Amino acid sequence: MSQAASASDTSGSTPALLHTPLYALHCARGARMVPFACYAMPVQYPTGILEEHLHTRAKAGLFDVSHMGQALLEGQGAAARLETLVPGDLTTLAPGRMRYTQLLNPEGGILDDLMVTRLADDAAGERLFLVVNAATKAQDFAHIGASLPDLRLTLLEDRALLALQGPSAATVLAKHFPAVATMPFMSLIETEREGALWRISRSGYTGEDGFEIAVPAGAAEAFAETLLGDEEVWPIGLGARDSLRLEAGLCLYGHDIDPITTPIEAGLLWSISKRRREGGGFPGAARVQREIAEGPARRRVGLKIEGKIPAREGAKIETLEGEVIGLVTSGGFAPSLGAPIAMGYVASAHAANGTALQVIVRGKPLAATITSMPFVPNHYYRGA
């Protein structure tokens, strides 16, 4: 999937950045490349973050997410075994369906969030396809491998991952893979193209309808160029990817969720089924179950901020009387709304929607109101 490269420094004092299979494409299209999770990644193209964001909401954007980790976990009872590490309900997944869940530590803190897809079984047992975050993939896979030594964990380092997102994504991709037109949200198909296996899921992290396409590394650039040849599709960088996921109210690992934050504090109770909530059997279950019953001490909330100045990560959240009750974990200007928005954690006593607060930016208090998320409605495809 990637290779060491001299993108940042050749003196030996700075670790060389890795390149995804689309590195040359990004450079050829004029992307501004930045270090991200040990990779050289495009933060924006000449069109700019604002236009890239709005284009994805209106038509379709193509993202390179090849830096993320992909792996297969296989063996007898693989779903039940992985349930010992995560609170997600995996044993009830039908083949071809996927679920969002979290790797937890013994205190119920989130080690990473990940997508798990159950593939069709084979003679060796159940097969799970895992996609984890780029910055944590090494420790994620080491943790899973050490915890489940009876299963076979295969890292898919020779694969790229493209995300095609936006209202035109299905129409564009169906020209190449007609079967995707009617795929429901959170499903995956395995298909063959030019003699190689491709995995296409209807999923993403922008709040829009769209797909993630796991392709052989050697085929990634040509297929990306094919998609970009469609007038509906623009290349999109990390800048717009972040503003899109913020508008969608989705957590960014290392910012909105981390090893000291539980799924309940983060507002991710929806990702834990009734069976898992009641039955436990995952790391930190006692704390998670207690927080479900009694409520957590703090909660992730959405904030709409008056004016035009965005509040960035680390900004203090205060009551109108000046009491500090939390911190912003993600913030920025929302192009779809024409206003600044943010997410952060506040003491649960102050977490009700409609609560008037203030956020401190450069020493100045900005009026803010707690609001429900997503900030912009999701447009996932639930079926015709």
PALOKOL-576884 format. One line per 3 residues: for each residue x, y, z of N, C-alpha, C. Coordinates in steps of 0.2 Angstrom, whole numbers, always signed. Example, Ala and Ser with C-alpha at 12.3 -4.5 7.8 and 13.67 -1.06 7.14 Angstrom:
% PALOKOL-576884
+66,-28,+39,+62,-22,+39,+66,-16,+39 ~ +64,-11,+35,+68,-5,+36,+64,+0,+39
***
This chain:
% PALOKOL-576884
+4,-6,+0,+0,+0,+0,+4,+6,+0 ~ +10,+6,+3,+14,+12,+4,+21,+10,+4 ~ +25,+15,+3,+32,+14,+3,+36,+20,+6
+42,+19,+10,+45,+24,+12,+48,+29,+7 ~ +48,+35,+8,+50,+40,+3,+53,+46,+6 ~ +57,+49,+2,+61,+55,+5,+57,+61,+4
+50,+61,+6,+46,+67,+5,+47,+72,+10 ~ +50,+71,+16,+51,+76,+21,+58,+78,+22 ~ +62,+73,+22,+69,+75,+24,+73,+69,+23
+79,+70,+20,+84,+65,+18,+90,+65,+23 ~ +90,+69,+28,+96,+69,+32,+96,+64,+37 ~ +91,+61,+38,+90,+56,+44,+88,+58,+50
+87,+65,+51,+85,+68,+57,+77,+68,+58 ~ +74,+67,+52,+67,+67,+52,+64,+61,+49 ~ +60,+57,+52,+58,+51,+48,+55,+53,+41
+57,+49,+36,+54,+50,+30,+46,+48,+30 ~ +43,+52,+26,+35,+51,+26,+34,+45,+21 ~ +29,+42,+22,+26,+36,+18,+22,+39,+12
+22,+36,+7,+17,+38,+1,+12,+33,+0 ~ +6,+35,-1,+1,+31,-4,+1,+29,-11 ~ -2,+25,-14,-1,+23,-21,-4,+29,-25
-7,+34,-22,-10,+40,-26,-5,+46,-25 ~ +1,+45,-23,+5,+51,-21,+6,+55,-28 ~ +8,+51,-33,+10,+55,-39,+4,+59,-42
-2,+56,-41,-8,+59,-44,-9,+65,-40 ~ -9,+65,-33,-10,+71,-29,-5,+77,-32 ~ +1,+75,-33,+6,+80,-35,+5,+83,-42
+3,+78,-46,+2,+80,-53,-4,+85,-53 ~ -9,+84,-49,-15,+89,-49,-14,+95,-44 ~ -8,+96,-42,-7,+102,-38,-9,+102,-31
-9,+96,-28,-11,+96,-21,-6,+99,-17 ~ -8,+102,-11,-3,+104,-6,-2,+99,-1 ~ +4,+96,-1,+5,+90,+3,+7,+91,+10
+5,+88,+15,+7,+89,+22,+8,+82,+25 ~ +12,+82,+31,+13,+76,+35,+6,+74,+38 ~ +4,+68,+38,-2,+66,+42,-1,+59,+43
-1,+57,+50,+0,+50,+52,+5,+46,+48 ~ +11,+50,+48,+17,+47,+45,+17,+47,+37 ~ +12,+49,+34,+11,+49,+27,+11,+57,+24
+13,+57,+18,+12,+64,+14,+5,+63,+11 ~ +1,+68,+13,-6,+68,+11,-8,+74,+8 ~ -13,+74,+4,-15,+81,+1,-20,+84,+6
-19,+90,+8,-23,+94,+12,-29,+98,+8 ~ -27,+100,+2,-31,+103,-2,-28,+103,-9 ~ -32,+104,-14,-30,+105,-21,-31,+113,-23
-29,+115,-29,-30,+122,-30,-37,+125,-30 ~ -42,+121,-30,-49,+123,-29,-50,+126,-22 ~ -47,+123,-17,-47,+126,-11,-52,+122,-6
-52,+122,+0,-56,+118,+5,-63,+120,+4 ~ -65,+126,+4,-72,+128,+4,-75,+125,-2 ~ -72,+126,-8,-75,+123,-14,-76,+116,-14
-70,+113,-12,-70,+105,-11,-76,+103,-7 ~ -77,+106,-1,-82,+104,+3,-89,+105,+0 ~ -90,+110,-3,-97,+112,-6,-98,+107,-12
-93,+106,-16,-94,+101,-21,-96,+94,-19 ~ -92,+92,-14,-94,+85,-11,-101,+85,-9 ~ -104,+90,-6,-111,+90,-3,-116,+91,-9
-113,+94,-15,-118,+95,-21,-117,+89,-26 ~ -111,+86,-27,-110,+81,-32,-106,+75,-30 ~ -100,+75,-31,-96,+69,-28,-88,+71,-27
-85,+69,-22,-78,+70,-20,-75,+64,-20 ~ -68,+63,-22,-64,+57,-22,-59,+59,-17 ~ -58,+54,-12,-54,+55,-6,-49,+49,-6
-42,+51,-5,-37,+45,-4,-37,+44,+3 ~ -39,+38,+5,-39,+36,+12,-35,+29,+13 ~ -30,+29,+8,-26,+23,+8,-21,+22,+14
-20,+28,+18,-16,+27,+24,-19,+23,+29 ~ -26,+22,+29,-29,+19,+34,-27,+11,+34 ~ -28,+8,+40,-26,+1,+40,-31,-4,+38
-30,-9,+34,-34,-14,+31,-32,-21,+33 ~ -36,-25,+36,-34,-32,+38,-40,-37,+37 ~ -38,-43,+37,-43,-49,+37,-41,-52,+44
-47,-54,+47,-46,-58,+53,-51,-64,+52 ~ -47,-70,+52,-51,-76,+50,-50,-82,+55 ~ -55,-86,+55,-55,-92,+60,-61,-94,+62
-61,-100,+66,-68,-102,+69,-70,-97,+74 ~ -76,-95,+74,-79,-90,+79,-76,-83,+79 ~ -73,-81,+73,-69,-75,+73,-74,-69,+76
-80,-69,+74,-84,-63,+77,-85,-63,+84 ~ -86,-69,+87,-87,-69,+94,-80,-68,+98 ~ -75,-70,+95,-68,-69,+98,-67,-61,+98
-68,-58,+92,-67,-51,+92,-72,-47,+96 ~ -78,-49,+98,-82,-46,+103,-79,-46,+110 ~ -74,-49,+111,-71,-49,+118,-66,-43,+118
-65,-39,+112,-61,-33,+112,-65,-27,+111 ~ -71,-28,+109,-75,-22,+107,-82,-23,+109 ~ -86,-17,+110,-93,-18,+112,-98,-19,+107
-96,-19,+101,-101,-20,+95,-104,-27,+94 ~ -109,-27,+91,-113,-33,+91,-111,-36,+84 ~ -106,-41,+84,-103,-44,+78,-106,-51,+76
-108,-54,+81,-110,-61,+79,-117,-61,+76 ~ -120,-56,+76,-127,-56,+72,-126,-53,+65 ~ -120,-51,+64,-119,-48,+57,-120,-53,+52
-124,-51,+47,-125,-56,+41,-119,-55,+36 ~ -117,-60,+32,-112,-59,+27,-113,-53,+23 ~ -108,-49,+22,-109,-43,+18,-111,-37,+21
-112,-37,+28,-115,-31,+32,-109,-29,+36 ~ -109,-23,+38,-103,-20,+42,-106,-16,+48 ~ -101,-15,+53,-103,-11,+59,-98,-7,+61
-99,-1,+64,-95,+3,+67,-94,+1,+75 ~ -88,+1,+77,-87,-1,+84,-80,+2,+87 ~ -78,+0,+93,-72,+3,+96,-68,-2,+99
-62,-2,+99,-57,-6,+103,-57,-2,+109 ~ -58,-6,+115,-58,-3,+122,-52,-5,+126 ~ -50,-1,+131,-45,-4,+136,-49,-6,+142
-45,-9,+147,-49,-11,+153,-53,-6,+157 ~ -52,+0,+156,-55,+5,+159,-61,+8,+155 ~ -62,+5,+149,-68,+7,+145,-66,+13,+140
-60,+15,+140,-57,+20,+136,-56,+17,+129 ~ -57,+22,+124,-57,+20,+117,-50,+20,+114 ~ -47,+14,+112,-40,+13,+109,-41,+15,+102
-46,+14,+99,-47,+16,+92,-54,+15,+90 ~ -57,+18,+85,-63,+16,+82,-62,+13,+75 ~ -66,+8,+73,-65,+4,+67,-71,+2,+64
-71,+0,+58,-76,-3,+54,-75,-11,+53 ~ -80,-15,+55,-79,-22,+54,-85,-25,+50 ~ -82,-28,+44,-87,-31,+40,-86,-39,+40
-92,-42,+40,-92,-50,+40,-92,-52,+33 ~ -87,-55,+30,-87,-58,+23,-90,-65,+24 ~ -91,-68,+18,-94,-74,+17,-89,-79,+20
-91,-84,+24,-87,-89,+27,-83,-93,+22 ~ -78,-96,+24,-74,-101,+20,-73,-107,+24 ~ -69,-112,+22,-68,-118,+25,-64,-117,+32
-61,-112,+32,-57,-110,+38,-61,-107,+44 ~ -67,-105,+42,-71,-102,+47,-73,-95,+45 ~ -75,-91,+50,-78,-84,+48,-72,-79,+46
-74,-75,+42,-69,-70,+39,-72,-63,+41 ~ -68,-59,+44,-70,-52,+45,-65,-47,+42 ~ -67,-42,+39,-63,-37,+36,-63,-31,+40
-57,-28,+42,-56,-23,+47,-53,-17,+44 ~ -56,-11,+45,-53,-5,+43,-52,+0,+49 ~ -45,+2,+51,-44,+5,+57,-40,+12,+55
-40,+16,+59,-36,+23,+58,-29,+22,+57 ~ -27,+27,+53,-20,+27,+50,-15,+27,+56 ~ -16,+32,+61,-11,+34,+66,-10,+28,+71
-15,+24,+71,-16,+19,+77,-15,+12,+74 ~ -14,+11,+67,-15,+4,+64,-10,-1,+67 ~ -4,+2,+68,+1,-3,+70,+0,-6,+77
-2,-1,+82,-4,-4,+89,-11,-8,+89 ~ -15,-6,+84,-22,-9,+84,-21,-17,+82 ~ -17,-17,+76,-16,-24,+74,-11,-28,+79
-7,-25,+82,-3,-29,+87,-7,-31,+93 ~ -12,-27,+95,-16,-28,+100,-21,-34,+98 ~ -24,-34,+93,-28,-39,+90,-25,-45,+90
-19,-45,+86,-15,-51,+85,-13,-55,+92 ~ -11,-51,+97,-9,-53,+103,-15,-56,+107 ~ -20,-53,+107,-26,-54,+111,-30,-61,+108
-29,-62,+101,-33,-67,+98,-28,-71,+94 ~ -23,-75,+97,-18,-78,+94,-21,-85,+90 ~ -27,-87,+92,-30,-93,+89,-33,-91,+82
-33,-84,+80,-36,-82,+74,-30,-80,+69 ~ -31,-80,+63,-26,-78,+58,-28,-70,+56 ~ -23,-66,+57,-24,-59,+56,-19,-57,+50
-22,-55,+44,-18,-54,+38,-18,-46,+37 ~ -13,-43,+37,-13,-36,+35,-13,-35,+28 ~ -17,-31,+25,-18,-30,+18,-14,-24,+16
-7,-24,+16,-3,-18,+15,-2,-17,+7 ~ -5,-21,+3,-4,-20,-4,-11,-18,-7 ~ -15,-14,-3,-21,-12,-5,-21,-4,-4
-25,-1,-9,-26,+6,-8,-34,+7,-6 ~ -36,+12,-3,-43,+13,-1,-45,+20,-4 ~ -50,+20,-8,-53,+26,-11,-60,+27,-8
-61,+34,-6,-68,+35,-4,-71,+40,-9 ~ -77,+38,-12,-81,+42,-17,-87,+44,-13 ~ -88,+50,-12,-93,+53,-7,-97,+58,-10
-104,+58,-9,-108,+64,-12,-114,+61,-15 ~ -119,+65,-17,-125,+63,-20,-125,+60,-27 ~ -119,+61,-30,-118,+58,-37,-114,+52,-37
-112,+50,-31,-107,+45,-30,-110,+38,-33 ~ -116,+37,-31,-119,+30,-34,-120,+30,-41 ~ -122,+36,-44,-123,+36,-51,-116,+35,-55
-111,+38,-52,-104,+38,-55,-101,+31,-54 ~ -101,+28,-48,-98,+22,-47,-102,+16,-51 ~ -109,+17,-52,-112,+11,-55,-111,+11,-62
-108,+16,-65,-105,+15,-72,-100,+10,-73 ~ -96,+9,-67,-91,+4,-68,-93,-3,-64 ~ -97,-2,-59,-99,-8,-55,-107,-7,-54
-111,-10,-59,-118,-9,-59,-122,-11,-52 ~ -119,-16,-49,-122,-19,-43,-122,-14,-37 ~ -118,-9,-37,-118,-4,-31,-124,+0,-31
-128,+1,-36,-133,+5,-37,-138,+4,-31 ~ -139,-2,-29,-145,-4,-25,-142,-6,-18 ~ -135,-6,-17,-132,-8,-11,-135,-3,-5
-137,-6,+1,-139,-2,+6,-133,+1,+10 ~ -134,+6,+14,-129,+9,+18,-127,+3,+23 ~ -120,+3,+24,-117,-1,+28,-117,-9,+26
-116,-9,+19,-115,-16,+16,-109,-16,+12 ~ -107,-22,+10,-100,-23,+6,-101,-28,+1 ~ -98,-28,-5,-98,-33,-10,-91,-34,-11
-89,-40,-13,-83,-42,-16,-84,-44,-23 ~ -80,-41,-27,-81,-42,-34,-74,-42,-38 ~ -74,-45,-44,-67,-45,-47,-67,-40,-53
-61,-38,-54,-60,-33,-59,-53,-34,-62 ~ -52,-35,-68,-46,-36,-71,-42,-42,-67 ~ -45,-47,-65,-42,-53,-62,-40,-52,-55
-42,-46,-52,-41,-45,-45,-47,-44,-41 ~ -46,-45,-34,-52,-44,-30,-53,-37,-27 ~ -59,-34,-28,-60,-28,-25,-65,-28,-20
-65,-24,-15,-70,-24,-10,-74,-17,-10 ~ -80,-16,-11,-84,-10,-11,-89,-10,-6 ~ -88,-5,-1,-93,-4,+4,-97,+2,+3
-104,+2,+5,-107,+9,+5,-107,+12,+12 ~ -102,+16,+12,-100,+19,+19,-96,+25,+18 ~ -94,+28,+23,-90,+34,+22,-90,+38,+29
-87,+44,+29,-86,+48,+35,-88,+55,+33 ~ -92,+56,+29,-94,+63,+27,-101,+65,+29 ~ -105,+60,+30,-112,+61,+31,-116,+61,+24
-113,+60,+19,-116,+59,+12,-116,+52,+10 ~ -121,+50,+6,-121,+44,+3,-114,+43,-1 ~ -111,+37,-1,-105,+36,-4,-102,+29,-3
-96,+28,-5,-93,+21,-5,-86,+22,-3 ~ -83,+16,-1,-76,+16,+0,-74,+10,-4 ~ -69,+10,-8,-67,+5,-13,-60,+3,-11
-59,-3,-9,-52,-6,-7,-50,-10,-14 ~ -44,-7,-16,-42,-9,-23,-35,-11,-22 ~ -32,-16,-27,-25,-17,-27,-21,-11,-28
-16,-10,-25,-12,-4,-25,-10,-2,-32 ~ -8,-7,-36,-6,-6,-43,-12,-3,-47 ~ -18,-4,-45,-24,-2,-50,-27,+5,-47
-24,+7,-42,-27,+13,-38,-27,+19,-42 ~ -21,+21,-45,-21,+27,-48,-25,+27,-55 ~ -25,+22,-59,-28,+22,-65,-36,+22,-64
-38,+19,-58,-45,+19,-57,-47,+26,-54 ~ -43,+29,-50,-44,+36,-48,-45,+41,-53 ~ -40,+40,-58,-41,+45,-64,-47,+43,-68
-49,+37,-68,-55,+36,-72,-61,+39,-69 ~ -61,+39,-62,-67,+42,-58,-66,+50,-59 ~ -60,+52,-59,-59,+60,-59,-61,+62,-67
-61,+57,-71,-63,+59,-78,-70,+61,-79 ~ -74,+59,-74,-81,+61,-74,-82,+68,-71 ~ -86,+72,-75,-87,+79,-73,-90,+80,-66
-93,+75,-63,-96,+76,-57,-91,+75,-51 ~ -85,+72,-53,-80,+71,-47,-74,+75,-47 ~ -73,+78,-41,-67,+82,-40,-63,+78,-35
-56,+79,-35,-52,+76,-30,-52,+81,-23 ~ -53,+78,-18,-54,+82,-11,-48,+80,-6 ~ -46,+85,-3,-41,+84,+2,-43,+83,+9
-38,+82,+14,-40,+81,+21,-43,+87,+24 ~ -42,+93,+21,-45,+99,+24,-53,+99,+24 ~ -55,+97,+18,-63,+97,+17,-65,+90,+20
-61,+85,+20,-64,+79,+24,-65,+80,+31 ~ -61,+84,+34,-62,+86,+41,-68,+90,+42 ~ -69,+95,+38,-75,+100,+39,-81,+96,+37
-81,+91,+33,-87,+87,+31,-89,+82,+37 ~ -84,+79,+40,-85,+75,+46,-87,+79,+52 ~ -85,+85,+53,-87,+89,+58,-94,+91,+57
-96,+93,+51,-103,+95,+50,-108,+88,+51 ~ -105,+82,+50,-109,+76,+51,-109,+74,+58 ~ -105,+78,+63,-105,+76,+70,-102,+70,+71
-97,+68,+67,-93,+61,+68,-86,+63,+72 ~ -85,+58,+76,-79,+59,+80,-72,+58,+76 ~ -67,+62,+78,-60,+61,+75,-56,+58,+80
-53,+52,+79,-49,+48,+84,-43,+53,+86 ~ -41,+53,+92,-36,+57,+95,-38,+64,+96 ~ -44,+66,+95,-46,+72,+96,-53,+72,+100
-58,+69,+97,-65,+69,+100,-65,+62,+104 ~ -61,+57,+103,-61,+51,+107,-54,+49,+108 ~ -53,+46,+113,-46,+44,+115,-46,+39,+121
-40,+36,+123,-40,+31,+128,-43,+33,+135 ~ -45,+39,+136,-48,+41,+143,-55,+42,+142 ~ -58,+41,+136,-65,+43,+134,-69,+36,+133
-74,+36,+136,-78,+30,+135,-83,+31,+129 ~ -86,+26,+126,-91,+27,+121,-97,+30,+124 ~ -99,+30,+130,-105,+33,+133,-104,+40,+133
-98,+42,+136,-96,+50,+136,-96,+53,+129 ~ -94,+49,+124,-93,+51,+117,-100,+51,+113 ~ -105,+49,+116,-112,+49,+113,-112,+43,+108
-109,+38,+109,-109,+32,+104,-113,+26,+107 ~ -117,+27,+111,-121,+22,+114,-125,+18,+108 ~ -127,+22,+103,-131,+19,+98,-127,+13,+94
-120,+13,+95,-116,+8,+92,-115,+2,+96 ~ -119,+1,+102,-119,-4,+107,-126,-7,+107 ~ -127,-13,+105,-134,-16,+105,-136,-18,+112
-142,-19,+112,-145,-21,+119,-142,-27,+122 ~ -140,-32,+117,-137,-38,+120,-130,-37,+123 ~ -126,-33,+120,-120,-31,+122,-120,-27,+128
-125,-22,+128,-126,-18,+134,-127,-22,+140 ~ -131,-27,+140,-134,-31,+145,-129,-36,+147 ~ -126,-39,+142,-122,-45,+143,-114,-43,+144
-112,-37,+142,-105,-36,+143,-101,-40,+140 ~ -95,-42,+143,-90,-47,+140,-85,-43,+135 ~ -84,-37,+136,-79,-33,+133,-75,-29,+138
-69,-26,+136,-65,-23,+141,-69,-16,+143 ~ -68,-15,+150,-72,-9,+153,-79,-10,+153 ~ -82,-16,+153,-89,-17,+152,-92,-14,+159
-89,-15,+165,-92,-13,+171,-93,-5,+171 ~ -88,-1,+169,-89,+6,+168,-94,+8,+163 ~ -94,+5,+157,-99,+7,+152,-106,+5,+154
-107,+0,+157,-114,-2,+160,-116,+3,+165 ~ -111,+5,+170,-113,+10,+175,-115,+16,+172 ~ -111,+19,+167,-112,+25,+164,-119,+25,+160
-121,+19,+157,-127,+18,+154,-133,+19,+159 ~ -132,+16,+165,-137,+16,+170,-138,+23,+174 ~ -132,+26,+175,-132,+32,+179,-130,+38,+175
-128,+37,+169,-126,+43,+166,-118,+45,+167 ~ -114,+47,+162,-107,+49,+163,-107,+56,+166 ~ -101,+57,+169,-100,+63,+172,-99,+69,+167
-97,+67,+161,-97,+72,+155,-99,+69,+149 ~ -101,+74,+144,-104,+71,+138,-101,+75,+132 ~ -100,+72,+126,-99,+76,+120,-105,+80,+118
-104,+86,+116,-110,+90,+114,-108,+94,+107 ~ -113,+96,+104,-112,+100,+98,-113,+108,+100 ~ -109,+112,+97,-109,+119,+99,-110,+123,+92
-115,+128,+92,-116,+133,+87,-113,+139,+90 ~ -109,+142,+86,-105,+148,+89,-107,+154,+85 ~ -109,+160,+89,-111,+166,+85,-105,+169,+82
-106,+173,+77,-101,+177,+74,-98,+172,+68 ~ -92,+174,+66,-88,+171,+61,-82,+168,+63 ~ -80,+168,+69,-73,+166,+72,-74,+159,+74
-70,+154,+71,-71,+147,+74,-67,+146,+80 ~ -69,+141,+84,-66,+139,+90,-62,+133,+89 ~ -56,+133,+90,-52,+127,+88,-51,+122,+94
-48,+116,+93,-47,+111,+99,-43,+115,+104 ~ -46,+113,+110,-42,+116,+116,-46,+122,+119 ~ -50,+125,+115,-53,+131,+118,-58,+130,+124
-58,+134,+129,-62,+133,+135,-69,+134,+134 ~ -73,+130,+137,-80,+131,+136,-82,+133,+143 ~ -86,+138,+144,-88,+141,+150,-95,+142,+151
-98,+142,+157,-105,+145,+158,-105,+152,+157 ~ -111,+155,+157,-111,+162,+156,-108,+166,+162 ~ -107,+163,+167,-104,+166,+173,-97,+165,+174
-94,+161,+169,-87,+161,+168,-84,+155,+171 ~ -88,+150,+173,-86,+143,+176,-83,+139,+170 ~ -77,+136,+170,-75,+132,+165,-78,+125,+166
-82,+123,+161,-85,+116,+161,-83,+111,+156 ~ -78,+113,+152,-76,+108,+147,-71,+112,+142 ~ -70,+108,+137,-65,+110,+131,-68,+108,+125
-66,+112,+120,-68,+110,+113,-63,+105,+110 ~ -65,+100,+107,-61,+94,+104,-60,+95,+96 ~ -65,+97,+93,-65,+99,+86,-69,+105,+85
-66,+109,+80,-70,+115,+79,-68,+118,+72 ~ -72,+122,+69,-70,+125,+63,-76,+129,+60 ~ -75,+131,+54,-80,+135,+50,-84,+130,+46
-91,+130,+46,-95,+125,+43,-97,+128,+36 ~ -94,+126,+30,-96,+129,+24,-103,+128,+22 ~ -106,+123,+24,-113,+121,+22,-118,+126,+26
-116,+128,+32,-120,+133,+36,-118,+140,+36 ~ -112,+141,+34,-109,+148,+34,-108,+151,+41 ~ -106,+146,+45,-105,+148,+52,-101,+144,+56
-97,+146,+61,-93,+141,+65,-97,+136,+69 ~ -94,+130,+70,-97,+125,+74,-91,+122,+78 ~ -93,+118,+83,-88,+114,+87,-91,+108,+90
-87,+104,+92,-89,+98,+97,-84,+99,+103 ~ -86,+97,+108,-82,+96,+114,-86,+93,+120 ~ -82,+92,+125,-85,+89,+131,-87,+94,+137
-93,+93,+140,-94,+97,+145,-97,+93,+151 ~ -97,+96,+157,-100,+92,+163,-108,+91,+161 ~ -110,+85,+163,-117,+82,+160,-122,+87,+163
-121,+90,+168,-126,+95,+171,-127,+101,+166 ~ -123,+102,+161,-123,+108,+157,-124,+105,+150 ~ -126,+99,+149,-126,+96,+142,-132,+96,+138
-138,+99,+141,-144,+99,+138,-144,+104,+131 ~ -147,+101,+126,-148,+105,+120,-151,+112,+122 ~ -149,+117,+119,-152,+124,+120,-148,+128,+125
-144,+124,+129,-140,+128,+134,-135,+133,+132 ~ -136,+139,+134,-132,+145,+132,-125,+145,+136 ~ -120,+145,+132,-113,+145,+135,-109,+150,+132
-102,+150,+133,-98,+154,+130,-91,+150,+129 ~ -88,+151,+123,-82,+148,+121,-76,+153,+121 ~ -71,+152,+124,-65,+157,+124,-60,+156,+119
-60,+161,+114,-56,+161,+108,-51,+167,+109 ~ -45,+166,+109,-40,+172,+110,-42,+176,+115 ~ -44,+173,+121,-45,+177,+127,-52,+181,+127
-56,+180,+121,-62,+183,+120,-68,+178,+121 ~ -73,+180,+125,-79,+175,+125,-83,+176,+119 ~ -85,+170,+116,-90,+170,+110,-96,+166,+113
-102,+169,+111,-108,+166,+113,-109,+159,+109 ~ -111,+154,+113,-112,+147,+110,-118,+144,+113 ~ -121,+140,+109,-127,+136,+111,-126,+129,+109
-128,+124,+114,-127,+117,+113,-133,+115,+109 ~ -131,+111,+104,-136,+109,+99,-135,+102,+97 ~ -140,+99,+94,-140,+92,+93,-136,+91,+86
-133,+85,+86,-129,+83,+80,-133,+77,+76 ~ -132,+77,+69,-127,+81,+65,-129,+88,+64 ~ -124,+92,+63,-125,+99,+61,-129,+100,+55
-127,+95,+50,-130,+95,+43,-133,+88,+42 ~ -139,+87,+40,-143,+81,+40,-139,+76,+36 ~ -138,+70,+38,-135,+64,+34,-139,+62,+28
-136,+60,+23,-140,+58,+17,-138,+50,+15 ~ -137,+46,+20,-136,+39,+19,-141,+36,+15 ~ -139,+31,+11,-144,+28,+6,-147,+22,+10
-153,+22,+12,-157,+17,+16,-161,+12,+12 ~ -161,+13,+5,-164,+8,+1,-170,+12,-3 ~ -172,+9,-9,-177,+13,-13,-184,+12,-9
***
